[in-house]
C-alpha cells in the first residue's frame, strides 16, 4: 500500500506492506486525513521523529472483531494505552507512561491507505457529518479539553491567541459554550472565519491589552506568544497552553510568580462532544479547508501546508471524488 514516510526533514512516499490486524484492533481504510501543525513540527524534527505520521483522520472499518463496526465510518482517539498501569486503572489512559500515539509515538499513522487502531478507540461518525468535516474531530476534541480542565463561568471573557487551525477551533468551541471569546490573530482573512461564527476579533500586530483576562488560551504555535499571554492575564488568572513547539520556549517567570498565575498544559480531549458540535454545525470548518490532495501527491501537500496563511490541508485516497455521504465532489489541488 501507499504511505507517507518522514525522515531527515523529508516527506516521501513509500510502498509498504498492508498492516496486520491484531486481536482487539480494527483495520481501517483512510477516507481523509488532515495535516496539522504537529505533523509539520514532526517533519521539522520534533521528538526526533522518523516514520509514518498522521493522527487526524476519518476512515471506513474493513476488518474488526466487532462485526457491527465493519463498513462504518469512524474517527479514532490517538492514544494507545497499555491498560495495565495505575494511570490506566485510574481513567488516565491519555497519560499512560507506556502509551503509543497514532502517527507520533511508535504506532504508524494515518497518512496511508490503511491503518490499525484498537476498536475501543473508535467512534462512529454520524451519517449527517461529511468525511472532510469529520477529519476535524480530533482537533475539536483538543479544544473541548480546555473545558474539561478549567471551569469558566458562562458569559466570562476569554482571550484566544492565534488565528490558525487550532486557534479558530478553540474560539468556536468556547463560543459554543456561551463564553465571550476575543480572538487575536495576525491575518485578517483568517479572523473573518471567526467573525462569521459571531466571535469578536482583533489584529494582534497592535498592542494587546495587559492584565485584562482571567483566562487566556495560547494557540499560536509561536514561542514568543507565551509571554504575550502572560501579560494579558490578570493576577490569579489562568493561561492555557495549546501550542506544541519542537524547541525550548523562553519565559520570564517573575510575572507568573508575582501575579500568581496558573499555567495549564492542554492536549487531547473527548471525542463525543466534538462529534456533537460538528454534527450540529456549532463549529464551522468548511472555510478552514485550504486544499485537498490525493495521497500520491503527499509531498506537495506538505509543502502547501507549510506555506504562510494556509489552514487545513487534507489527504484523500487517489481517485476520490465524493465522500461517503454523497456530499459534493471534493476539488483536488493540482498545484
C-alpha positions as CSV (number, residue, x, y, z in Angstrom):
1,X,0.0,0.0,0.0
2,X,1.0,3.6,-0.4
3,X,2.1,5.5,2.8
4,X,4.0,8.7,3.8
5,X,7.4,8.4,5.5
6,X,9.2,11.2,7.4
7,X,13.0,11.1,7.8
8,X,15.7,13.7,8.0
9,X,13.3,16.5,7.3
10,X,11.8,15.0,4.2
11,X,8.3,13.7,3.4
12,X,8.4,10.9,0.9
13,X,6.0,8.2,-0.4
14,X,6.8,4.6,0.0
15,X,5.2,1.3,-0.9
16,X,4.8,-0.7,2.3
17,X,3.1,-3.9,3.5
18,X,-0.6,-3.9,4.3
19,X,-0.8,-3.7,8.1
20,X,-1.7,-6.8,10.1
21,X,-4.8,-6.6,12.3
22,X,-4.2,-7.8,15.8
23,X,-7.0,-9.1,18.1
24,X,-9.0,-6.2,19.5
25,X,-7.8,-3.9,16.7
26,X,-9.7,-2.7,13.6
27,X,-8.3,-2.4,10.1
28,X,-9.4,0.9,8.7
29,X,-9.3,2.3,5.1
30,X,-8.5,6.0,5.3
31,X,-11.1,8.2,3.6
32,X,-9.5,11.6,4.6
33,X,-6.6,12.7,6.8
34,X,-5.7,16.2,7.9
35,X,-2.2,17.8,8.1
36,X,-1.8,19.7,11.4
37,X,0.9,21.8,13.0
38,X,2.1,18.8,15.0
39,X,2.8,17.0,11.7
40,X,4.8,19.9,10.4
41,X,6.7,20.1,13.7
42,X,7.5,16.3,13.4
43,X,8.8,17.0,9.9
44,X,11.0,19.7,11.3
45,X,12.5,17.4,13.9
46,X,10.1,17.4,16.9
47,X,10.7,14.2,19.0
48,X,13.4,13.2,16.6
49,X,10.6,11.6,14.7
50,X,11.1,9.0,11.9
51,X,8.3,7.0,10.5
52,X,4.7,7.4,9.3
53,X,2.8,10.5,10.6
54,X,-0.9,11.4,10.7
55,X,-3.4,11.4,13.5
56,X,-6.4,13.4,12.3
57,X,-8.5,11.0,10.1
58,X,-11.8,9.5,9.2
59,X,-12.0,6.1,7.8
60,X,-14.1,3.0,7.0
61,X,-13.6,-0.1,9.0
62,X,-12.6,-3.0,6.8
63,X,-12.0,-5.7,9.4
64,X,-12.8,-5.9,13.1
65,X,-13.6,-8.3,15.9
66,X,-16.8,-6.4,16.4
67,X,-18.7,-7.2,13.2
68,X,-21.0,-4.2,13.9
69,X,-18.1,-1.9,13.1
70,X,-17.3,-3.3,9.7
71,X,-18.4,-0.9,7.0
72,X,-18.9,2.0,9.4
73,X,-17.2,5.4,9.1
74,X,-15.2,6.1,12.2
75,X,-12.7,8.5,13.8
76,X,-10.3,7.4,16.4
77,X,-8.7,8.5,19.6
78,X,-4.9,8.6,19.1
79,X,-3.5,7.3,22.4
80,X,-3.0,3.5,22.6
81,X,-2.6,2.9,26.4
82,X,-1.2,-0.3,28.0
83,X,-4.4,-0.9,30.0
84,X,-2.4,-2.3,32.9
85,X,-0.7,0.6,34.8
86,X,-2.0,2.8,37.6
87,X,-2.8,5.6,35.2
88,X,-5.0,3.4,33.1
89,X,-6.7,1.9,36.1
90,X,-7.5,5.5,37.3
91,X,-9.0,6.5,34.0
92,X,-5.9,8.5,32.9
93,X,-5.1,6.4,29.8
94,X,-4.0,9.5,27.8
95,X,-1.1,9.8,30.3
96,X,-0.2,6.1,30.4
97,X,3.7,6.1,30.5
98,X,3.8,3.2,28.1
99,X,1.3,4.5,25.7
100,X,1.8,4.6,21.9
101,X,0.4,7.5,19.9
102,X,-1.0,7.3,16.4
103,X,1.4,8.8,14.0
104,X,3.6,10.3,16.7
105,X,5.0,7.6,19.1
106,X,5.6,4.0,18.0
107,X,2.4,3.5,16.0
108,X,2.2,4.1,12.2
109,X,-0.1,7.0,11.4
110,X,-3.0,7.9,9.1
111,X,-1.1,9.2,6.1
112,X,-1.5,5.9,4.3
113,X,-4.2,3.8,2.6
114,X,-4.8,1.7,5.7
115,X,-4.2,1.9,9.4
116,X,-5.0,-0.1,12.6
117,X,-6.3,1.2,15.9
118,X,-7.9,-0.5,18.9
119,X,-11.6,-0.9,18.5
120,X,-12.1,0.7,21.9
121,X,-10.5,3.9,20.4
122,X,-13.1,4.2,17.7
123,X,-16.2,6.5,17.4
124,X,-18.8,6.0,14.7
125,X,-19.3,9.1,12.5
126,X,-23.0,10.3,12.1
127,X,-24.4,10.0,8.6
128,X,-25.1,13.7,8.6
129,X,-21.4,14.6,9.0
130,X,-19.3,14.6,5.9
131,X,-15.9,12.8,5.8
132,X,-13.9,16.0,5.2
133,X,-15.6,17.7,8.1
134,X,-15.2,14.6,10.4
135,X,-11.4,15.0,9.9
136,X,-11.6,17.9,12.4
137,X,-13.0,15.7,15.3
138,X,-9.5,15.2,16.9
139,X,-8.5,18.9,17.0
140,X,-12.1,19.9,18.0
141,X,-11.8,17.4,20.9
142,X,-8.5,19.0,21.8
143,X,-10.3,22.3,22.0
144,X,-13.1,20.7,24.2
145,X,-10.4,19.5,26.6
146,X,-10.0,23.1,27.8
147,X,-13.5,23.0,29.4
148,X,-12.7,19.6,30.9
149,X,-9.6,21.1,32.7
150,X,-10.7,24.7,33.6
151,X,-14.1,25.8,35.0
152,X,-15.1,29.1,33.2
153,X,-18.5,30.6,34.1
154,X,-20.9,31.3,31.3
155,X,-20.5,34.7,29.7
156,X,-16.9,35.2,31.0
157,X,-14.5,37.0,28.7
158,X,-11.8,34.6,27.3
159,X,-8.9,35.6,25.1
160,X,-7.7,33.2,22.4
161,X,-4.3,34.0,20.8
162,X,-3.8,32.6,17.4
163,X,-5.9,32.6,14.2
164,X,-4.5,29.3,12.8
165,X,-6.3,26.0,12.7
166,X,-6.4,25.3,16.4
167,X,-7.0,28.9,17.5
168,X,-10.1,29.1,15.2
169,X,-11.4,25.8,16.6
170,X,-10.7,26.7,20.2
171,X,-12.5,30.1,19.7
172,X,-15.6,28.4,18.2
173,X,-15.8,25.7,20.8
174,X,-15.6,28.2,23.7
175,X,-18.1,30.5,22.0
176,X,-20.5,27.5,21.5
177,X,-20.4,27.1,25.3
178,X,-21.6,30.7,25.8
179,X,-18.3,32.3,26.7
180,X,-17.4,35.8,25.5
181,X,-14.5,35.0,23.2
182,X,-12.0,37.6,22.0
183,X,-9.8,36.1,19.2
184,X,-6.5,37.7,18.5
185,X,-4.6,37.0,15.3
186,X,-2.4,38.4,12.6
187,X,-4.3,37.5,9.5
188,X,-7.4,39.5,8.6
189,X,-8.7,36.8,6.2
190,X,-8.5,34.1,8.9
191,X,-10.1,36.3,11.5
192,X,-13.1,36.7,9.2
193,X,-13.8,33.0,9.8
194,X,-14.1,33.7,13.5
195,X,-16.2,36.8,12.8
196,X,-18.6,34.7,10.6
197,X,-19.1,32.5,13.7
198,X,-20.0,35.5,15.8
199,X,-16.7,35.9,17.6
200,X,-15.1,39.2,18.4
201,X,-11.7,39.5,16.8
202,X,-8.7,41.9,16.8
203,X,-5.4,42.1,15.0
204,X,-2.6,41.1,17.3
205,X,0.0,43.2,15.5
206,X,-1.3,46.1,17.5
207,X,-0.6,46.4,21.2
208,X,-2.5,43.7,23.0
209,X,-4.3,44.6,26.3
210,X,-2.5,43.9,29.6
211,X,-3.9,42.3,32.7
212,X,-7.3,42.1,31.2
213,X,-8.5,38.5,31.2
214,X,-8.9,35.8,33.8
215,X,-8.5,33.2,31.1
216,X,-6.1,33.3,28.1
217,X,-5.6,30.5,25.6
218,X,-2.3,30.4,23.8
219,X,-2.7,28.6,20.4
220,X,-0.4,30.5,18.1
221,X,2.4,27.9,17.6
222,X,4.9,30.7,18.2
223,X,7.4,30.6,21.1
224,X,7.1,34.4,21.8
225,X,3.3,34.2,22.3
226,X,3.6,32.7,25.8
227,X,4.9,35.9,27.3
228,X,2.1,37.8,25.4
229,X,-0.4,35.5,27.0
230,X,1.1,36.1,30.5
231,X,1.0,39.9,30.0
232,X,-2.7,39.7,29.0
233,X,-3.7,37.7,32.1
234,X,-5.0,39.3,35.3
235,X,-3.4,38.4,38.7
236,X,-4.5,34.9,39.8
237,X,-5.7,34.2,36.2
238,X,-5.1,31.2,34.1
239,X,-3.1,30.7,30.9
240,X,-4.0,27.6,28.9
241,X,-1.1,26.3,26.7
242,X,-2.1,24.6,23.4
243,X,1.0,25.1,21.2
244,X,3.5,22.3,20.8
245,X,6.8,23.6,19.7
246,X,9.9,21.5,19.0
247,X,12.4,23.8,20.6
248,X,12.7,25.5,24.0
249,X,10.4,28.4,24.8
250,X,11.9,31.2,26.9
251,X,9.8,32.7,29.7
252,X,10.3,35.3,32.4
253,X,8.8,33.6,35.4
254,X,8.7,36.8,37.5
255,X,5.2,37.9,36.3
256,X,3.9,34.4,36.6
257,X,5.1,34.2,40.3
258,X,4.3,37.7,41.3
259,X,0.8,37.7,39.7
260,X,0.2,34.1,41.0
261,X,-0.8,32.8,37.5
262,X,-1.8,29.3,36.8
263,X,-0.3,27.7,33.7
264,X,-2.3,24.7,32.3
265,X,-0.9,22.4,29.6
266,X,-3.8,21.1,27.4
267,X,-3.5,18.3,24.9
268,X,-6.0,15.6,23.7
269,X,-9.7,15.8,24.6
270,X,-13.1,13.9,24.5
271,X,-14.4,12.9,21.1
272,X,-18.1,12.7,22.0
273,X,-18.7,16.5,22.4
274,X,-16.5,17.2,19.4
275,X,-18.6,14.9,17.2
276,X,-21.8,16.6,18.5
277,X,-20.5,20.1,17.9
278,X,-19.5,19.3,14.3
279,X,-22.7,17.4,13.6
280,X,-24.8,20.3,14.9
281,X,-22.8,22.8,12.8
282,X,-21.8,24.7,16.0
283,X,-18.2,24.7,14.8
284,X,-17.7,25.9,11.2
285,X,-14.9,24.1,9.4
286,X,-15.6,24.3,5.7
287,X,-13.9,27.7,5.3
288,X,-10.8,26.2,7.1
289,X,-10.1,23.6,4.3
290,X,-7.4,25.3,2.2
291,X,-6.7,22.4,-0.1
292,X,-7.3,18.7,-0.8
293,X,-4.6,16.5,-2.3
294,X,-4.6,12.8,-3.3
295,X,-2.3,10.7,-1.2
296,X,0.1,10.1,-4.2
297,X,0.9,13.9,-4.1
298,X,1.6,14.0,-0.3
299,X,5.0,15.7,-0.6
300,X,3.3,18.6,-2.4
301,X,0.5,18.7,0.2
302,X,3.1,19.1,3.0
303,X,4.8,21.9,1.1
304,X,1.4,23.6,0.7
305,X,0.5,23.1,4.4
306,X,3.7,24.8,5.5
307,X,3.1,27.9,3.4
308,X,2.1,31.1,5.3
309,X,-1.6,31.7,5.6
310,X,-2.6,28.1,4.7
311,X,-5.1,26.4,7.1
312,X,-6.1,22.8,6.8
313,X,-4.8,20.6,4.0
314,X,-6.4,17.2,3.5
315,X,-5.1,14.0,2.0
316,X,-7.6,11.7,0.4
317,X,-7.3,8.4,-1.5
318,X,-6.4,8.6,-5.1
319,X,-9.5,8.7,-7.3
320,X,-11.7,10.2,-4.5
321,X,-14.4,12.5,-5.8
322,X,-17.2,12.1,-3.2
323,X,-17.3,11.3,0.5
324,X,-19.3,8.5,2.0
325,X,-22.4,10.8,2.5
326,X,-22.8,11.7,-1.2
327,X,-21.7,15.3,-0.5
328,X,-20.5,17.5,-3.4
329,X,-17.3,16.4,-5.0
330,X,-14.0,17.3,-3.3
331,X,-11.9,19.5,-5.5
332,X,-8.4,18.1,-5.6
333,X,-5.5,20.6,-5.8
334,X,-3.2,20.5,-8.8
335,X,-0.6,22.9,-7.7
